[in-house]
Amino acid sequence: PYVFSRTLNEAGVKDRVLIGLAEQPITSLKVHGVFENGDRLRDAYHGDVLTVENGEVSFSTGRKIALLEYAS
């Protein structure tokens, strides 16, 4: 998959997202370097809440696109 992230930390605003795009459905994404083990993330496209384990998140169903952000 093609994976990239965006971070914002200015004027008191802190935000971080990771986007994953794939031609074939994927069931996991490596997120190390962007998110830490134990972080709870939400896939904004699918609504799933996931926990980072061993530097990655796993999806219950395959998907071609994911937009991961901190879960509130």
All heavy atoms as an XYZ file, in Angstrom:
559
protein
N       0.824     -1.211      0.000
C       0.000      0.000      0.000
C       0.859      1.262      0.000
O       2.016      1.239      0.417
C      -0.798     -0.107      1.295
C      -0.014     -1.015      2.176
C       0.733     -1.942      1.264
N       0.287      2.330     -0.453
C       0.910      3.652     -0.393
C       0.456      4.289      0.915
O      -0.745      4.415      1.163
C       0.472      4.479     -1.594
C       0.996      5.883     -1.586
C       2.359      6.137     -1.705
C       0.140      6.961     -1.448
C       2.851      7.429     -1.692
C       0.618      8.264     -1.441
C       1.976      8.485     -1.564
O       2.455      9.769     -1.549
N       1.400      4.667      1.783
C       1.073      5.185      3.106
C       1.798      6.507      3.313
O       2.978      6.627      2.998
C       1.494      4.189      4.207
C       1.184      4.736      5.586
C       0.815      2.841      3.997
N       1.069      7.492      3.827
C       1.688      8.766      4.169
C       0.981      9.353      5.375
O      -0.122      8.934      5.736
C       1.682      9.744      2.979
C       0.308     10.106      2.475
C      -0.302     11.278      2.878
C      -0.360      9.276      1.584
C      -1.552     11.625      2.406
C      -1.617      9.613      1.099
C      -2.212     10.794      1.515
N       1.641     10.314      6.024
C       1.052     10.927      7.216
C       1.129     12.437      7.115
O       1.891     12.984      6.317
C       1.775     10.453      8.481
O       3.103     10.918      8.488
N       0.312     13.071      7.935
C       0.319     14.525      8.058
C       0.269     14.859      9.527
O      -0.524     14.294     10.276
C      -0.886     15.148      7.360
C      -0.829     16.676      7.464
C      -2.135     17.402      7.353
N      -3.319     16.845      7.919
C      -3.750     17.039      9.168
N      -3.051     17.724     10.039
N      -4.895     16.532      9.561
N       1.136     15.753      9.964
C       1.119     16.191     11.355
C       1.019     17.706     11.393
O       1.525     18.402     10.518
C       2.384     15.741     12.116
O       3.526     16.281     11.469
C       2.491     14.232     12.163
N       0.355     18.188     12.421
C       0.198     19.617     12.635
C       0.455     19.892     14.103
O      -0.114     19.217     14.972
C      -1.218     20.066     12.258
C      -1.572     21.527     12.550
C      -0.754     22.455     11.663
C      -3.053     21.760     12.330
N       1.319     20.849     14.367
C       1.614     21.235     15.750
C       1.973     22.719     15.741
O       3.141     23.089     15.749
C       2.754     20.395     16.319
C       2.963     20.650     17.792
O       2.221     21.397     18.417
N       3.988     20.026     18.353
N       0.944     23.553     15.683
C       1.177     24.996     15.698
C      -0.040     25.714     16.268
O      -1.153     25.208     16.204
C       1.507     25.524     14.303
C       0.402     25.360     13.284
C       0.797     25.885     11.919
O       1.851     25.476     11.395
O       0.032     26.689     11.376
N       0.198     26.860     16.823
C      -0.850     27.694     17.408
C      -1.715     26.912     18.402
O      -2.929     27.098     18.471
C      -1.716     28.303     16.306
N      -1.072     26.009     19.151
C      -1.803     25.245     20.157
C      -2.623     24.095     19.613
O      -3.329     23.427     20.355
N      -2.542     23.841     18.321
C      -3.291     22.742     17.702
C      -2.331     21.598     17.415
O      -1.303     21.788     16.771
C      -3.968     23.201     16.384
C      -4.656     22.027     15.708
C      -4.935     24.330     16.648
N      -2.666     20.414     17.922
C      -1.880     19.211     17.646
C      -2.789     18.192     16.975
O      -3.852     17.860     17.498
C      -1.321     18.622     18.941
C      -0.262     19.479     19.583
C       0.301     18.811     20.813
C       1.360     19.683     21.456
N       1.942     19.038     22.635
N      -2.374     17.731     15.803
C      -3.173     16.761     15.064
C      -2.231     15.875     14.265
O      -1.174     16.321     13.822
C      -4.152     17.471     14.131
C      -5.146     16.525     13.494
O      -5.568     15.562     14.152
O      -5.488     16.750     12.322
N      -2.617     14.623     14.087
C      -1.800     13.659     13.357
C      -2.724     12.656     12.687
O      -3.634     12.136     13.326
C      -0.881     12.967     14.358
C       0.053     11.974     13.766
C       0.973     11.467     14.827
N       1.872     12.580     15.163
C       2.876     12.491     15.992
N       3.130     11.374     16.604
N       3.639     13.525     16.230
N      -2.511     12.398     11.399
C      -3.282     11.389     10.683
C      -2.340     10.554      9.827
O      -1.250     10.992      9.466
C      -4.397     11.996      9.790
C      -5.422     12.741     10.621
C      -3.824     12.870      8.698
N      -2.771      9.344      9.506
C      -2.053      8.461      8.600
C      -3.057      7.955      7.581
O      -4.158      7.531      7.946
C      -1.429      7.299      9.358
C      -0.581      6.359      8.512
C       0.721      6.053      9.228
C      -1.320      5.101      8.188
N      -2.683      8.019      6.313
C      -3.562      7.599      5.225
C      -2.918      6.408      4.532
O      -1.716      6.428      4.237
C      -3.770      8.744      4.201
C      -4.451      9.944      4.875
C      -4.609      8.273      3.027
C      -3.524     10.980      5.370
N      -3.704      5.386      4.285
C      -3.235      4.211      3.553
C      -4.125      3.974      2.353
O      -5.353      3.981      2.472
N      -3.519      3.788      1.181
C      -4.237      3.517     -0.063
C      -3.660      2.256     -0.692
O      -2.440      2.093     -0.738
C      -4.088      4.681     -1.046
C      -4.469      6.060     -0.542
C      -3.988      7.126     -1.514
C      -5.962      6.149     -0.356
N      -4.524      1.387     -1.202
C      -4.048      0.143     -1.805
C      -4.945     -0.254     -2.973
O      -6.138      0.071     -2.986
C      -4.036     -0.964     -0.761
N      -4.368     -0.948     -3.934
C      -5.152     -1.443     -5.063
C      -5.973     -2.663     -4.659
O      -7.069     -2.873     -5.165
C      -4.238     -1.783     -6.229
C      -3.616     -0.557     -6.864
C      -2.784     -0.900     -8.082
O      -3.058     -1.938     -8.728
O      -1.865     -0.134     -8.379
N      -5.422     -3.477     -3.765
C      -6.103     -4.664     -3.255
C      -6.426     -4.448     -1.785
O      -5.697     -3.753     -1.091
C      -5.213     -5.905     -3.417
C      -4.793     -6.187     -4.842
C      -5.965     -6.500     -5.736
O      -6.896     -7.188     -5.328
N      -5.947     -5.985     -6.956
N      -7.511     -5.026     -1.283
C      -7.851     -4.853      0.132
C      -6.713     -5.300      1.051
O      -6.080     -6.326      0.823
C      -9.081     -5.744      0.321
C      -9.683     -5.832     -1.044
C      -8.517     -5.832     -2.002
N      -6.448     -4.488      2.073
C      -5.424     -4.799      3.063
C      -6.091     -5.052      4.413
O      -7.194     -4.559      4.674
C      -4.391     -3.668      3.186
C      -5.085     -2.324      3.468
C      -3.534     -3.581      1.934
C      -4.138     -1.173      3.729
N      -5.438     -5.824      5.263
C      -6.012     -6.121      6.579
C      -5.194     -5.530      7.716
O      -5.574     -5.661      8.877
C      -6.164     -7.637      6.783
O      -4.887     -8.247      6.604
C      -7.172     -8.223      5.793
N      -4.058     -4.889      7.387
C      -3.259     -4.233      8.424
C      -2.417     -3.131      7.793
O      -2.179     -3.124      6.589
C      -2.363     -5.235      9.147
O      -1.388     -5.747      8.270
N      -1.990     -2.186      8.653
C      -1.123     -1.089      8.230
C      -0.059     -0.860      9.288
O      -0.372     -0.830     10.481
C      -1.911      0.206      8.075
C      -2.508      0.550      6.735
C      -3.277      1.864      6.834
C      -1.470      0.633      5.653
N       1.171     -0.677      8.864
C       2.239     -0.302      9.789
C       2.104      1.191     10.085
O       1.962      1.992      9.173
C       3.589     -0.609      9.178
C       3.809     -2.098      8.984
C       5.219     -2.382      8.547
C       5.460     -3.838      8.264
N       5.151     -4.748      9.316
N       2.119      1.535     11.364
C       1.934      2.933     11.778
C       3.076      3.433     12.661
O       3.027      4.558     13.148
C       0.576      3.129     12.497
C      -0.583      2.770     11.589
C       0.509      2.322     13.788
N       4.116      2.601     12.859
C       5.232      3.012     13.725
C       5.881      4.264     13.148
O       5.884      4.483     11.939
C       6.255      1.887     13.881
C       6.877      1.434     12.601
N       7.963      2.048     12.054
C       6.535      0.436     11.761
C       8.284      1.448     10.932
N       7.431      0.469     10.716
N       6.362      5.110     14.018
C       6.929      6.381     13.600
C       5.900      7.497     13.540
O       6.250      8.670     13.511
N       4.631      7.118     13.512
C       3.543      8.103     13.515
C       2.736      7.960     14.798
O       2.461      8.939     15.484
C       2.624      7.936     12.278
C       1.494      8.948     12.301
C       3.425      8.043     10.984
N       2.347      6.726     15.109
C       1.601      6.427     16.330
C       2.385      5.408     17.155
O       3.223      4.685     16.629
C       0.212      5.882     15.985
C      -0.650      6.845     15.223
C      -0.920      6.645     13.880
C      -1.182      7.963     15.841
C      -1.711      7.535     13.165
C      -1.969      8.865     15.141
C      -2.239      8.648     13.798
N       2.086      5.337     18.441
C       2.812      4.454     19.353
C       1.957      3.267     19.760
O       0.720      3.340     19.736
C       3.224      5.234     20.601
C       3.980      6.496     20.249
C       5.153      6.732     21.142
O       5.359      5.948     22.078
O       5.855      7.710     20.885
N       2.627      2.180     20.167
C       1.908      1.017     20.682
C       0.983      1.463     21.811
O       1.374      2.266     22.656
C       2.878     -0.042     21.206
C       3.595     -0.764     20.091
O       3.103     -0.861     18.975
N       4.765     -1.262     20.389
N      -0.235      0.955     21.799
C      -1.225      1.303     22.811
C      -2.122      2.469     22.422
O      -3.176      2.658     23.037
N      -1.722      3.270     21.416
C      -2.586      4.371     20.964
C      -3.889      3.808     20.403
O      -3.895      2.793     19.708
C      -1.907      5.205     19.862
C      -0.836      6.138     20.389
O      -0.744      6.320     21.622
O      -0.086      6.692     19.550
N      -4.982      4.481     20.734
C      -6.297      4.112     20.169
C      -6.570      5.029     18.991
O      -6.536      6.246     19.124
C      -7.387      4.227     21.235
C      -7.275      3.137     22.288
C      -8.297      3.244     23.403
N      -9.582      3.783     23.056
C     -10.640      3.068     22.603
N     -10.518      1.781     22.438
N     -11.771      3.658     22.333
N      -6.821      4.414     17.839
C      -7.047      5.149     16.603
C      -8.427      4.866     16.060
O      -9.013      3.817     16.311
C      -6.000      4.750     15.552
C      -4.540      4.810     15.970
C      -3.651      4.342     14.826
C      -4.169      6.207     16.418
N      -8.936      5.825     15.286
C     -10.228      5.651     14.615
C      -9.988      5.754     13.121
O      -9.266      6.629     12.653
C     -11.202      6.748     15.051
C     -12.589      6.597     14.451
C     -13.514      7.684     14.972
N     -13.286      8.948     14.295
C     -13.916      9.335     13.194
N     -14.813      8.552     12.642
N     -13.660     10.507     12.658
N     -10.580      4.822     12.375
C     -10.566      4.915     10.917
C     -11.751      5.792     10.525
O     -12.904      5.390     10.643
C     -10.684      3.535     10.286
C     -10.623      3.570      8.769
O     -10.830      4.652      8.176
O     -10.388      2.507      8.164
N     -11.476      7.007     10.087
C     -12.522      7.990      9.802
C     -13.447      7.542      8.677
O     -14.598      7.971      8.615
C     -11.897      9.342      9.470
N     -12.982      6.697      7.765
C     -13.835      6.236      6.661
C     -14.776      5.120      7.082
O     -15.872      5.000      6.560
C     -12.992      5.758      5.480
C     -12.372      6.882      4.700
C     -11.003      7.046      4.662
C     -13.156      7.803      4.015
C     -10.425      8.086      3.957
C     -12.595      8.847      3.316
C     -11.232      8.977      3.289
O     -10.656     10.009      2.604
N     -14.334      4.267      8.011
C     -15.125      3.095      8.372
C     -15.684      3.144      9.787
O     -16.545      2.351     10.126
C     -14.283      1.836      8.193
C     -13.820      1.650      6.785
N     -12.613      2.133      6.330
C     -14.413      1.068      5.722
C     -12.484      1.845      5.053
N     -13.555      1.207      4.650
N     -15.162      4.051     10.624
C     -15.663      4.199     11.989
C     -15.082      3.226     12.993
O     -15.403      3.296     14.169
N     -14.205      2.323     12.558
C     -13.604      1.349     13.468
C     -12.650      2.039     14.443
O     -11.935      2.962     14.066
C     -12.796      0.297     12.702
C     -13.634     -0.518     11.738
O     -14.858     -0.571     11.918
O     -13.047     -1.100     10.809
N     -12.626      1.570     15.689
C     -11.641      2.021     16.671
C     -10.646      0.881     16.845
O     -11.034     -0.267     17.093
C     -12.302      2.402     18.009
C     -11.244      2.748     19.048
C     -13.255      3.570     17.810
N      -9.357      1.199     16.687
C      -8.302      0.194     16.656
C      -7.218      0.563     17.664
O      -7.038      1.729     17.985
C      -7.679      0.145     15.256
C      -8.678      0.104     14.099
C      -8.049      0.618     12.835
C      -9.185     -1.301     13.929
N      -6.478     -0.422     18.124
C      -5.359     -0.188     19.035
C      -4.071     -0.595     18.338
O      -3.995     -1.663     17.723
C      -5.530     -0.998     20.337
O      -6.758     -0.610     20.950
C      -4.383     -0.746     21.298
N      -3.052      0.253     18.437
C      -1.755     -0.036     17.824
C      -1.064     -1.126     18.630
O      -0.905     -1.011     19.842
C      -0.868      1.224     17.772
C       0.490      0.887     17.153
C      -1.553      2.350     17.010
N      -0.668     -2.205     17.947
C       0.066     -3.305     18.574
C       1.241     -3.655     17.676
O       1.056     -3.858     16.471
C      -0.831     -4.527     18.755
C      -1.975     -4.291     19.719
C      -2.871     -5.511     19.864
O      -2.528     -6.590     19.332
O      -3.919     -5.375     20.495
N       2.420     -3.716     18.251
C       3.634     -4.047     17.495
C       3.829     -3.140     16.283
O       4.229     -3.586     15.209
C       3.626     -5.516     17.061
C       3.588     -6.457     18.241
O       4.310     -6.268     19.219
N       2.731     -7.453     18.177
N       3.488     -1.860     16.454
C       3.705     -0.882     15.398
C       2.740     -0.927     14.241
O       2.984     -0.321     13.201
N       1.617     -1.629     14.405
C       0.628     -1.684     13.332
C      -0.786     -1.806     13.874
O      -0.986     -2.083     15.046
C       0.926     -2.824     12.353
C       0.752     -4.211     12.915
C       1.049     -5.293     11.881
O       1.861     -5.062     10.956
O       0.462     -6.364     11.994
N      -1.751     -1.570     13.000
C      -3.155     -1.806     13.327
C      -3.687     -2.860     12.375
O      -3.236     -2.965     11.231
C      -4.018     -0.520     13.239
C      -3.632      0.471     14.302
C      -3.943      0.109     11.863
N      -4.637     -3.636     12.855
C      -5.272     -4.674     12.040
C      -6.754     -4.362     11.899
O      -7.401     -3.929     12.853
C      -5.101     -6.045     12.687
O      -3.726     -6.381     12.756
N      -7.271     -4.590     10.694
C      -8.680     -4.339     10.402
C      -9.441     -5.655     10.391
O      -8.919     -6.680      9.947
C      -8.826     -3.669      9.035
C      -7.954     -2.458      8.855
C      -6.903     -2.466      7.959
C      -8.178     -1.304      9.593
C      -6.091     -1.355      7.790
C      -7.371     -0.191      9.440
C      -6.324     -0.216      8.530
N     -10.694     -5.619     10.852
C     -11.506     -6.838     10.866
C     -11.909     -7.248      9.449
O     -12.147     -8.423      9.185
C     -12.746     -6.646     11.739
O     -13.499     -5.542     11.283
N     -11.974     -6.286      8.535
C     -12.269     -6.578      7.127
C     -11.260     -5.838      6.255
O     -10.776     -4.771      6.629
C     -13.692     -6.130      6.730
O     -13.817     -4.729      6.972
C     -14.753     -6.871      7.517
N     -10.942     -6.399      5.110
C     -10.002     -5.765      4.203
C     -10.564     -4.459      3.664
O     -11.771     -4.290      3.540
N      -9.680     -3.530      3.366
C     -10.105     -2.244      2.807
C      -9.014     -1.686      1.908
O      -7.858     -2.011      2.063
C     -10.463     -1.247      3.901
C      -9.343     -1.010      4.893
C      -9.833     -0.393      6.166
N     -10.741     -1.331      6.802
C     -11.409     -1.095      7.898
N     -11.271      0.040      8.517
N     -12.219     -1.987      8.416
N      -9.411     -0.851      0.970
C      -8.465     -0.242      0.033
C      -8.035      1.144      0.465
O      -7.086      1.688     -0.089
C      -9.085     -0.180     -1.358
C      -9.318     -1.532     -1.986
C      -9.870     -1.373     -3.378
C     -10.070     -2.727     -4.029
N     -10.555     -2.580     -5.409
N      -8.742      1.720      1.437
C      -8.394      3.057      1.913
C      -8.642      3.137      3.420
O      -9.600      2.558      3.927
C      -9.198      4.158      1.170
C      -8.713      5.542      1.571
C     -10.683      3.980      1.376
C      -9.241      6.654      0.692
N      -7.754      3.816      4.119
C      -7.916      4.026      5.552
C      -7.397      5.421      5.897
O      -6.392      5.867      5.357
C      -7.150      2.974      6.349
N      -8.103      6.087      6.784
C      -7.702      7.396      7.295
C      -7.697      7.278      8.813
O      -8.751      7.266      9.446
C      -8.647      8.487      6.833
C      -8.472      9.878      7.456
C      -7.060     10.397      7.251
C      -9.479     10.850      6.881
N      -6.505      7.143      9.397
C      -6.383      6.895     10.825
C      -6.058      8.169     11.569
O      -5.188      8.936     11.164
C      -5.282      5.861     11.077
C      -5.464      4.516     10.370
C      -4.260      3.630     10.627
C      -6.738      3.839     10.807
N      -6.787      8.380     12.674
C      -6.599      9.526     13.541
C      -6.761      9.067     14.974
O      -7.259      7.968     15.227
C      -7.636     10.611     13.225
C      -9.068     10.136     13.430
C     -10.114     11.121     12.974
O      -9.753     12.183     12.469
O     -11.307     10.814     13.142
N      -6.316      9.889     15.928
C      -6.516      9.545     17.328
C      -8.005      9.415     17.623
O      -8.805     10.248     17.198
C      -5.914     10.594     18.265
C      -4.412     10.551     18.344
C      -3.654     11.615     17.855
C      -3.752      9.485     18.914
C      -2.263     11.590     17.931
C      -2.357      9.442     18.985
C      -1.637     10.502     18.499
O      -0.262     10.473     18.568
N      -8.377      8.365     18.346
C      -9.767      8.187     18.772
C      -9.997      9.082     19.974
O      -9.141      9.203     20.843
C     -10.046      6.731     19.130
N     -11.147      9.724     20.031
C     -11.432     10.598     21.176
C     -12.289      9.884     22.189
O     -12.755      8.828     22.013
C     -12.135     11.852     20.714
O     -13.242     11.563     19.911
